[in-house]
Amino acid sequence: MKELFEKNVAWAAAQKEKDPTFFERLLKQQTPEYLWIGCSDSRVPANEIVGLMPGELFVHRNVANMVVHSDLNCLSVMQFAVEYLKVKHVIVTGHYGCGGVKAAVMKQNLGLIDHWLLNVQDVQYIHQTYLTDDADKDRVIDQVCELNVIEQVVNVCKTNIIRDAWTRGQPLTVHGWIYGIADGLLRDLNMNISCREEMRNIYHAAVEGIKQRYAEPS
């Protein structure tokens, strides 16, 4: 623990050296334009990936970047971000090789988290993406990682939080991205929805694009 405090002191000093007014500005009300809904995986640090400073990105993270309609934690973050911070973008970001998705696909028994990961198995059921004896395991897991992002974007768009914002005419777009730990790059899954009427067509096109890509030889 001592090492972490020492690193904190060094970090704070470095920030002040680069920008003497850094912490003064942070004391003022935060005005981020983005809400990031991502995975808890320690290898996926939201601010660093997109090169934003503290105060520029509002963040919610959980195992496998899920948006579950009974999860009051996630919904509370969304409501605060949309209704009070007036973010303009909600970005659901998954990542390849996600441990939560892998556990769901492989049907591993991990304890309490198994109940949470049933939501990922629902994604598999919807899209009939299962492991077979001749399947490339990692390829199937990555496909489910992408499809999971797509479904969570839909879940975001179905909430009253987002629908009410669109009804008010609030500028707000929901995006689906995925991050590659192997190369550090984000990929747009072509799931970018700015109003309720767009959702169905964009959803089907995004899903079809994923399925066609994974149908091709690796």
N, C-alpha and C positions, 0 to 999 in steps of 0.2 A: 504493500500500500504506500509506503514511503516513496517509492520510485514514481508512482502516479502523481503524487503531490509535487514532486520535484519537476516532473515533466509539465505539469500545469503552470508552475511558476515560470518555467522557461518559455512556454507557449505564450503566456500573457505578456511577458517582456518583449518577445519577438513581435507580437501584434502592435504593441505600443511604439516600438522602434519603427515599424513600417508605416504606422498611421497613428499619430498621437491622439487623435479624436475618436479612435475606433470604439472604445467602450462607452464614451459619451453618447455616440450615435445609437448604440445598442440600447441605452437606457430609454430612449424615446420609443413610442409605440411602434411595434413591428408592422410592416406593410408588405408582406410577401405577395407575389402574384401567383405563386404555385403551391399546391398541396400535393405532396408525394406520398403515395400509399405503396409501401414496399415490404420486402421480406426482412425479418430480423437477422438474417445471416450477417455475421461480423465482417464478411468480405465485400459487403455491398454498402459502403458509406454514402448516403444520399448526396449530401452537399459536395463532397469531393468529386463524385462522378460527373456532376454537371458544372463543376467549377464555380459554385455559388458560396457566398460568405454567410456566416450566421446572420439570421434575420431576413434572409432572402428566400428561404424555402421552409414551408410548414410541413412537418413530417409525422406520419403515422406508420409504424412497422409492426408486423406480426408474422408468425410462421406461415410461409407460403403466400404472403401478400393477399390475404383473403378479405373480401367484403361480405360479411354475413349479416343478414338483416336482423338477427337477434343480438348482435355484438354492439352493445351500447357504447363501448369505448370508441370503436371506429366511427360509429354514427355521430357521437358527440364531437369528435375531432372534425368530421366533415361539416357538421352544422356550424361550428365556430369559424372554420375556415371560409365557408361560403357566405354565411349570413353576416358575420361581423368583420372578418378580415377582407372580405370581398375578393378572394382569389379569382383569377381569370382562367386558371387551368388546374384540373385535377388529373394527376398522372399516376396510373397504376403501373408499377414496374416490377416485373418478375426477373428471374435470372436463370440461366441454364445450369443444370446440375443441382437444382434446388433440393436440399435434403428432405424437406417436408413432402415435396412432390414425389421424390424417389421412394420414401417410406410408404406413401399411399399406393403408388404403382406396384411396388414389390410386396404390398400387403404385410409389412413388418408390424410386429406387435411391440409398441413402445410405451404403452400405458395410457394415461389420461389423454395425451395428445391424439390418440387414435380417433377419438370422437370428433375432434377438430378436423382431422384429415379426411373424414368421411365426405367433407365438402369437395375435396379434390377427386375422390372416387366418383362423386356425382358427375364431375366434369368428364371423367373417362366414360361413364355410362352414356352421357348425352352424345358423345362423339364416337363411341365404340372404338376407343383407342386402347387396346389391351396388349399385354405381353403374350407372345406365342413362342413356341419352342425354337422357331427359326428367326425370331426377331432380334434386331440389334437393340439391346437393353438401353444403352445410353441415348440412342436415337429416339426411342419411344418416350423416354423420360423427358427429353428436350421438347418433343412435340406436345406432351401434356403440359409442360411449363408454359408454352406459348398459348395453348388453348385455355389454360387456367386464367391467364391474363385477360383474354378476350371475355371470358365469362364474368370475371370480376368487374370489368368495365361496364358490362350490362347491369350487374348488380348495383353499381354506383348510379347509373342512369335511372334505375327503377325507383330509387329512394325519393320520398317527398321533398327531401332537401334539394336535390338537383331539379326535380320537376317544378317545384315552386319557384326556384331561381329563374328557370327558363320562362315560366309564366309571367314573372315580373319584368321580363326583358333584360335580365342581368346577363352581361356577356360572360359566358362560361363554356369551356370545352373540356370534355373528358377524353383522355388519351390512354392508349395501351402500348407500353414499351417493354423490351426485354434486354437484359444486360448480360454480356459475355465476360465472365470472370477470366477466361483464358486470354482475352485481348483487350479488356477494359473498355469495350465499345458498346454503346446503346444501339438498339435497332427498333425502328418504328414498325409496329405490327399492323399498320394501316387501320387502326381502330380509333378514329378521331371524330367525336360526336359533339355537335354544337346545339342540337335541338332534338326534341323527342321524335320528330318525323323522320330524321335521318337514321335512326338506330337500326331498324330492321335490315335495310339494304346494305348498310356499312358492315353490320354484323355478319351477314351471309357471305359478303365478298371477302371479308377478312378470314373467316373460317375456311372458305373454299381455297383461298390462297395458301394457307398453311397446309391443308390436306394435299394439294397438288405438289407443293414443294417436298413434302415428306414421302410422296408416292414415287418421286424420282430416285434413282439409284444413288446411294451416298458416295 
